Amino acid sequence: MEIKQQLKLSQQLVMTPQLQQAIRLLQLSRLELIDEIRKELDANPVLADDDIDPRGRAKGASGGAEGEIPQIQVDERIDRMEDRMRSQSVDTQKTDDKSVREIDWEQFLENRTQQQSLPTTRGGFEELPPIEQSLTKATSLVDHLRWQLHMSDFTEAERRFAELVLGNLDDNGLLDLKGVERENGEKTPDITIEQLAEECGLDPEDAPEVLRIMQEWDPVGVCTRDLRECLLVQAEVFHYDDLEIEIIDKHLHNLEKHNYQAIARDMKLPVEEIYEAVKEIQKLESRPARNFTETDEKSIGITPDVYIVKDEDKFVVTDNDRGVQRLYINETLTKQLLKDPNAKEFIGEKLRNAQWLIRAIEQRRKTIIRVTECIVDKQREFFERGVAHLKPMILRDVAETVGMHESTISRVTTNKYVHTPQGLFELKYFFNSSIRRVAEEDIASESVKQAIKKIIDGEDKSNPLSDQAIVEILAKDDGIQIARRTVAKYREMLGILASSKRKKLF
């Protein structure tokens, strides 16, 4: 072993703050990008958009015929200015380490006066009423129950107990008193309603009675501790027969499995009579909070990042810039700030940050369009004929075509949505693994899921198909070779129950 000095040349990628910002902007969703732009507008005084300086935008838009400069020349001019800034920085460091590098920002702004802002397609958008005037908030379950609490004649202790109950409701409207697991792995013990009563100064013997009153509030069955109690409360409030109440109380496990013959044998009744009772039980609500969910998954509004429109025989990809501010440099304010010698270094740094942000946002837009155009080229049959013709495709296929890394493609397609002639999809939707077919090219896994869904939709509901039967139908009709466990996995991903639970007897 010895100690010696050695010279070595190597190349390595340095993650500068600007590069980290560009990567972060690339993976942001549309709403996150808008929020990020607003933060930058607040933090950088030289940045501006239509809301900050509408006169600058109007001036640029009206001068399209006179002195219009192509974007390529604008980028070249910025590059030359950055080269000049770097050279001045080197010379300044050589002459005097304490001096602040001087950049002729006045000349730089003069060169930018003829540059035109990117065209905007938001015509008529400003005339719409503010979004605050068209938004409404649905009433939550807790708010609905709290309104009924205020209308009740509870004592002060009973009100505090009721508030604790409302604070422990889960998403289904049931009372969850189970312990929670802490960060260190320790789990807190379960609690009882008697303990809740002691905590708020209520006599523990009165807690079940107060809870029972709350369970009869609208919606009936709320604040119950499990499914059995939820159904029993509804059956008693709606005056169900003793037979139906007994089935809920003692045979709920057989009821869930549709094992009506076991119920009939245990209760020594004809199975037809059990069928009639089950019909009435099925009218009860197993999830009291169904109509009070804070997020309606069926009506979530999604704004696409790109549009795919068919123009005669070709598909055209366009970006959606509605709602995204077009940034540019506020020249008027910058010139005023540059008059102060002490502010030149500060303004110079802010100008460099503004230029990089504008470039990063524009590069993000171009990258999304390039990736989308590649997807259109590889999945043309899908856009022409539907999901049954979706081809297998992985990230590497697109990455090799557009000349980017797979991680970049993954960031571009995450939380980005595209509006197509076939509907609205996330860009990641088009990436699927391949499933082998006999004597034909491979098929995408998403197409197999839709084929399974189509088979189940057309089955006899009184005699549903098993997973093995679906495997045989896929192999016979479409030549798809797939295992039974894969069918079960895809069926669960589609939210479809097993054959034993899909069976309908009436």
N, C-alpha and C positions, 0 to 999 in steps of 0.2 A: 504494500500500500504506500502511496506517495501523494503529495499535494503538488499540483501543477496548474498553470494557467493555459487556457485553450480558447482560440477564437472559433466561432461557429456562426454560420448564416442559416436562418430559418424563417419560414413564413408562418404567420399565425393571424387568425381573425380577431380583431379587437372590437368588442362590443361597446361602441361609443354611445353616449346618451342619445344622440340623434338616431342611431340605428335601432336602439332599444325602443325608442318612441315609434319609429316606423313599423316595427314588428308588432308592437302593442296595438297601433291603430288598425293594422291589417286584420286582427282577430276580433275587433269590436263589432258588436251588432249595430244596426242602424240607430236605434235609440241611444245606445252608449256612445256612438260617434257624435250624435247631436249634442249630448251632454258634455262630451270632452271639448267640442268646439266652443261651447258657451263658457266653459272654464278658462280656455285659452284667451277668449275675448276679454274676460274680466281681468286676467293676469297680465296681458300684453297690451300696452297702450297704443302700439303702432298698428295693431290688427284692427280691421274694420269690416263690416258687412253692410247690407242694405239698411238694417235697423239703426246702425250707428251713424253712417254717413251716406244717406240716400242721394245727396247731390253728386257725390263722386261717382256713384254707380250710374246715375242718369247721364252725367257728362260722358262717361266712357261708352255708354250704350248708344248715344246719339252721334258719336263721332266715328261710326263704322265706315263711312265712305272716305273720310279724310284721315290720312296718317295712320291707317290700320297696320299694325305690325304683327306678323305671324308669331305663333307661340314658340316656334323653333328659335327665332331671333331673340325672343325674350329670354329663353333659357340660356342661349349662348351669351347674352349680355350679362346675365346673372353669374354665369360661370367665369367670365372675364373679370367681373367685379370681385368675386371671391378669390380668384388668383391674385388680383392686385392687393386684396386685403392680406393674404398670406405673405406675399413678398414684402409688403410694408411692415408686417409683424416681425419678419426675420431681420430686416434692416434696422428696425428700431431696437430689437434686442441686442444687436451687435454694437450699436452706438451708445445706447444708454439703457440699462436694465430697469431704471426707475421711471422712465418716461412711458406715457400711455400712447399706444399706437394710434396714429391719426388717419382717419379715412375720410375721403371727400364725399360725405353723405349727401351734401347739397347737389353735387354733380350727379351722384347716383339717382337722386330723386328727379332731377331734371330729365335724365334719360328715361325714366319711367312714366313721364307725363303722357307720352304718346302710346303707351301700352294700353291695350283694351282688356277689359274684364271679360270673363267667359260669359256667353249668353245664358240667360236664365229663361226657364220655361214655366215660371210661376205666374203667368198672366191671369189676373182675376182672383188669385189666391188671397191677396190683401183685402179684397172687398168682402170676404166672408166674415161673419160675426166671430168674435173671440171664442175660442174653444171652451172657455169656462161657462159660456152661456148655453152650450149644448151637451154638457156632461151631467149625468145624474149618478148618484150612488145608491145601489140597492141596499135595502134594509137587511142587516145581518140578523142571525138567529138570536144572538145575545141582546141586541137592541130591541128586537121584538118581544123577547121575554122580559126584559127590564121594564118596558112600557107596561106590561101586564102586572109586574111587581108593584109599580107605582100606583096602579089602580086597585090593588088589593088592600085588605084591612089588617095586614101583618103588624105585629108589634116591632119595636126597634131591634130587639134581639133576633126576631124571626127574619127581619129584612137583612141583617148582617149575615145570617146563615144562608139566606137565598142568594146573596151576592157571592158567597164562597162557592155555592153550588154552580152558579153560572160561570164562575171563573175556572171550573174544572170540567167543563163540557168539551168533548172531542169534536172532530169534524162531522160526525154522524148525529150529533145532538145527544149522545149518551154520556152519563156521568162516569168519568174516569178517575178512580181513586187509587190506581196502582202506583207503586213507587217508581221513581225515575233514576236512571243511571247517570252518575256524575262523571266528570272528566277522569278522575282517578280510578274508574272502574267500580267504585262502591255504589251499591243500589240502596236507595232509601226504602224503608218499610212501607207497606200498604197502609192506608188510613181508612177509617170508617166514618159514617155520617155522625155517629155519636161523638167522635173526636172533633169533627167540624163544629158540632154544636157546642162542645166545651170551649173551643177556641173563641167563639163569638158570644159566649155568655148565655147560651140557650140551654134549657133543661134537656139532657140527652133523650129523655122519654118522649119529648115533643118533636124530635127531629124526624122520625118516620112519618108523622102526620103532616108536617109542613112539606116534606118532600113529596108526599102523595098528592097534596093540593097542587104543587108545581107540575107534577106529571100529567095532570088533567088540563093544563093550560094548552093553548094553541101553539104548535101542533101537538095533538094528543100523543102521549108516549115519550115526550122529551124528558130529559133528566132521569131516565131509567138507567139501571146499572148493567144490563145485558139485554140480548135480543129476546130472551124468554120473558123477562119482566116488561119489556116494551110492548110485546104482542099481547100479554095478559092485560095490561092497563087499557089498551085500545079495545080489546074484546069486552071488558067489563063496562067501559064507558058507552060503547055502542050496543050494549045489551045482547051479546051473542049467547047462543044456547050453551047449556052445561057440557054437551058433547064436544063442542069446539074448544071451550076453555080447557077441558080435560086433555084434549089432544095437544094443545100448546104447552100445558103444564107438565105432562108426563111423557110425551112422545115427540118432543121437538127434534131429537136426533134422528128418529126414523122419518120424520116429516122432511128434514133436509135431504135425506137420501132417496126420497120418493118410495120408501118401503111401506106402502099402504097395506100390503097383506099382513105384515107383522103387527101393525096397529090394529087391524081387524081381528087377528087371532087373540091378541092380548085383551082387547075390550069385548071379545065374543059378540061381534056385530058383523053384519054383511059388509063386504068390501065396497058395495055401491053406496051404502050410507056414509062410509068414511070418505069416499070421493066427493060427495055433496058437501060434507063438512069442510074438506080441504079447499074446495072452491071458494067458500066464504072466508077462510083464513087467508087465502092468497090476496084478498082485497085489502088487508091491513098493510100499513107502511112499516117496513123494517128499518128505514133510515129517516127519522123525523126531520132532519135538517136538509132534506133533499132540495127543497125549494128556497133554501136560504144560504146556499153556498156563496161565498164572497167572490169566487171566480167561476164563471160559467164557461166550461171547456168547449161548449158547442158554439159559442159566439165570441171567441177571442179575436180581436181585430189584428191582422198582420199586414204590415205595409211591405211590399216586395222591394228588394234592392235593385233588381233588374227585371226587364220585360223581354219576353221572346215573342215576337209577332211574325206571323207568316205573311210574306209579301210575294204573291204569285207562287213561284216554285222554291223560294228560298226563305230561310228564317233569319230575321234581323234581331240582333241583341242590342238593347238600349238600356242605359242606366236610368234610375229614378232619383232625380235630384230635388224633388219636392220636399220641403221642410229642412233640407240641409243648406246651411248658409254658405254662400260663396265668399270666401275670404280674400281680402286684398290689403295692401298697405295704406294706412291713413296718411296721405302725403301732407295734408294741411297741418295736422297736429305734429307730425314728425319734423317739419321745417321749423315750427315754432320752438320745439324742444331743442333742436340743434343750435339755436342761437345762444344757448347757455353752454359755455365751454365745459363746465363740470358735468353736463349731462351727455356728452358725446360718447363716452365709453359705455354708459348704460343703454343709450339708444342704439348704439352699434350692436350690442349683444342681443337686444330685443329684435332688431331687424334681421339678424342672422337666424334667430329662432323662428321668426315669422316666415321667412323664406323656406326654411326646412319644413315647417308644418304644412304650408301650402303645397309644397312638392310631395310630401308624404301622403296627403289626402288625395291628390291627383293620381299618384302612383297606385294607391289603394283602389281607386275607381277603375283604372286601366287594367289592373291585375284581375279584378273580379270579372270584368268584361271578357278578358282573354280566356280565363278558365271556363266561363259560361259558354263562349263560342266553341271551345274544345268539346265540352259536354254535348252541345247541340250536334256537332259533327259526328261524334261517336254514338249518340243515341237518337239519330234522326228517325228511325222507325218508331220509337216511342212517341215522339211528337206528332208523327203522322197517324199512327194506328192505335196507340194506347198502351196501357201497362203490361199487357200480355206480350208485348214485343220489346220489353226492356232487356238490354243486353248486360251480361256480367262486365263489371268495370271496377278497377281498384285505383287507389291514389297514384300508384306508379305509372299507370297508363296515361293519365293526364299530365303527370309531372314530366315524363319523357317527351311528350308532345310540345308542351309550352316551354320546356327548358328550365324548370324550377325544381326545387327540392320537394319531397313528399310532405315535409312538415309545413312548408308554405302553402301547399294545396289544402292541407288539413285546416290551417288557420283561415284560409279564404272561404272555405265551404261551411265553416261553423257559424251557426246563427245567421246565415244569409239565406234569403228566400227569393224565389224566382216565379214570376207569373208566366204561365205557358198556355198554349191552346188546350192542354189537357187538365189544367187546374193550377193551383198554387202548391209549390213543393219547396222543401228545404234542399239546398244544393247537395247535401250529404245523401239525400234520398237516391241519387243516381248511382251511388257506389254500392255494389252488391257482389257477394261471392257467387261463384258459379255452381250449378247443379248439373250433373251429367244426364244426358239423354241418349237413348238408343238410336244409332244411325243418324243423329242430327247434331247440330252444334249445341253447346251448353246453353243453359237458360239461367237467368238471374234469380236469385233467391226471393226477391220481392215478387216476381211473377209467379213463383211457386206458392207464396202466401196467398196471392189473389186467387190462384186456381183452387187452393184448399177452401178458401172462403166461398167461392162459387159452388163447389161441390156440397158444402154443408148447407148453404142457402137453399139448394134444390132437393135436399133429402126429405124423406118421409119423417115428419116430426114425431109420429107415434112409434117409429122404429129407426132411430138415428143411427148413422154409420159409425162404426168404431174406427180407431186410428189405423188399424191394420187394413180395414176395408178401403179406407182412403188411399193407403199406399198402393193397393192393387188397382184401384181406379186410375190413379196417376200413371202407373206403369202401363196400363192397357190403353188408355185414351191418348195420353200425351207422350208416352215413352220416357217418363221422368223416373229415374232411379233414386229412391229416397228411403231412408230407414224409418221405422215406426216412431222411434224416439224423436226424430227430426220433425215429423208431423205433429207430435205432441208439443214440441217446443214452439213451432210456428203457430199452432192453434192457441197456445197460451199467450203468445205475443199479440195475437189478434183479439184477445179477450173473449175467446169462445170456450164454453164449458166442455167438459168431457161428455161422452155419449150418454152415460148414466144420468147426468143432470140435465141433458137437453131433452129428454124424453117427455112428451106431453100426452097425458092419458085422457084429457077431455078438452 
